[in-house]
Amino acid sequence: MTNIVHFRRSKMGLSVILATIFSSHTAYAQQSSTPRPDDLIRPVIQCREVQNDTARLACFDAAAASLAAAGEVAVVSRRDVEQNQRRLFGFNVSALNPFDGADSGNSLQSISATMTSARDLGRGEWLITLDDGSVWRKTDSVDVLFSARRQYPVTVRRAALGSYMMKVGDTPAFRVKRE
């Protein structure tokens, strides 16, 4: 009797999984646009929770078929995304940058670095190079008091209307743009 009950449960579990997979494939086929990456990866992760070996294999096979049908798929680690956001911080490439995170609220708000060099361009303008290789141009008339030959801790943060503010050491913050 126990084997019959177990068989019925596993058969029911397999039916539920296959129905779920079929409905997701039907919904996927009805979409004319490219599926979101979450819609491709989520089924693979959900298959791990299936207890029955046969049903789990069928689930993984269906998820793999969805991935293959999507064409070229790239998997990027969260660390790579964070490094990319930092590297592009200050550039206006959000429309071109799939790792921007602006739509998810995860966009980078500030960076901290060390000033490796600063060049006085005259008329209150400066070019400041950070240890990450980024170069920033001072764009406002705030007077700055720092030595161009010393290394200072620097914080660059997002400000209003797509602008950026830089704080070098203990100086007041001033507006900058990425070069």
Buried (B, 14 or more C-beta within 10 A) or exposed (E): EEEEEEEEEBEEBBEEBBEBBEEBBEEBEEEEEEBEBEBBBEBBEBBEEBEBEEBBEBBBEBBEEBBEEBEEEEEEEEEEBBEBBBBBBBEEEBEEBEBBBEEEEBBBEEBEBEBBEBEEEEEBEBBBBBEBEBBBBBBBEEEBEBEEEEBBEBBBBBEEEEEBBBBBBEBEBBBBBBE
